[in-house]
Each structure stands twice: as C-alpha cells, then as structure tokens.
Amino acid sequence: MAVKIPYRRELDFSYGKIEQIAPLVRRVVAENPSPFTHFGTGTYILGTGNVAVIDPGPADSDHIDALLQGLKNETISHVLVTHTHMDHSPGCALLKEHSDAKTHAYGPHGAGKLEQGVPVEEGGDMDFVPDQLVRHGDVIEGGDWSVECVYTPGHTSIHMCYALRETKSLFTGDHVMAWSTSIISPPDGDMTAYLSSLDLLLKRDDAVYWPTHGPSVIDPKAHVQAFIDHRKERSDQILKCVGEGVELITEMVPKMYVDTPEFMYPAAARSVLAAMEYLVTTGQVVAEGGVKLNSRYRPG
Ligand SMILES: [Zn+2]
C-alpha cells in the first residue's frame, strides 16, 4: 500500500505584502512560483523592533523592496539562510545594499560536502559567503526572539533549520515542506544525510514547522514519519526493479513514477540516483562503475 503523506497545499497570502502569521512571526512571499517553489519563496521575519529575516529569497528587487518598506520603522539585526539554492540566498546581496545585518549560514554552497572531500561546483548561489558561520546547537539571540540552529543536511550539504524557541516553531527551509517532498540531488544532495536529518526532527518537540515554500506543517512528527516511510517505499521499489533485472535508472523511473508527468522525469532520475547512493552505501545494491545516472545496477 502506498504511503499517504498528509500534504497541505493551500496558502492564504498576497505577493509583496508582509503578514503576521503567528506570534513573533511575519512572512512576505516573493513572486517566483514554479513546480519547485510552489507559490514562491516565503521570507520570514522573526520578532519585533530588532528582527531576524530568514531566507531573503531570489535576487528580486521588488521582493526586497517590499521587505525593506514593510520594516522601515524597524531594524534587521540578523539574516539567517537555510541553504544556498537560487530561490533562497541571492536576495542577501540586495538586502546588504540597504542593511548592515550580518548573514548567518552553515557555509557557502557545497561546504558540507567539501568537508568530506567532495567538491560541489554548481546548482547553487556560488556568490553567497556568510558573514557568520553557524553550527548545530548554536543559539542566536535578538530583541524579543531567540533562535537555535538545527543542522539538517540532505537537501543540500549546508542545510540549516532555525527553531524559534519562544514559540517552539521550526523554520524548516526545504528540508520538510507541507506541500511536497524535498528534492535530493547528488552530489550536494545526500539521501543518507537526509534520512538522518529526518530522524533528528523526530527526536525534537517542535509544535509547528514553517517551510520556506507553502503552508505550515501542523502535525510535524506524523509528517516526518510519512516522509521516512515514503523514502523506504521508494527504496523497496528500486530493490524490486534491480531484483527483476532492470539495471538502468532511466528504465526504473517510468515504472516508479507512474503518476508523474514526463517533464519531471529528469528530477525523478536524480532522486532515484540519491536513493541508489544510499542503497549502495548500505550494501543492498552494487553499482557497475560507481553511482552515476547511467551506471548499471545489480542486487547487492
Ligand atoms: Zn532548495
């Protein structure tokens, strides 16, 4: 039986308008809708007076203007970045033209993989260099808010979630979203790390998640568990394909993603590749010539 993920997709918002969505939390959505960003990038504002901004979003001057205009009587004291995809961090450079706030992140794009000796040279905002590096467990304090850094590699190697301690809210970036699964695309994306980062969230007691895209996750643990079960199901599908002698990822994708439109197949193939890396790492599958898109795979 297929795993049912309790998706939520509706979002009540207007582009360019800062809205109070919870105590100490405001949001403005950038107008960059796509199959990967849902309605667009939600930039969060934490606190009042001296505020933190999470994920300034794409290099969109209208979006940054809306943010600055709405906060003209307040001060941005911190900019927190979940990760360096083009819909999350490039807005930092525009914001810096008008604000002295320091940017905080785990590192530049690919930094988490570089620590393991794996260079990642594309797929992100290569211009972004955080002013301040943050690590798991770090606490950042502002006026009426404080944030704990929760390192969650997987979607990317530097992915960081931020927990607003006053309201037990976790800002999950692209790690856990209500409307969609996360894309895990190697080399920067890493399924083994992603699954550990999901387990990590199961051990926490956050009351709600605020992802960068789409609505909140209102039942965090059930949602995370469904994602874990979903990945397990995908692994089982791959093992079944491999067991039946289907050796190529391009041949597995149409069998595994029967309800997915064909234009999404390249993304699906990268997702299968990510799962394959996990299955090869754990000895369940053997790859001929390394874990690559066009390699042949056999039972381990
Ligand atoms: Zn992303």
Residues whose N, C-alpha, C, O or C-beta is under 5 A from the ligand:
A	BS01	ZN	H85 D174
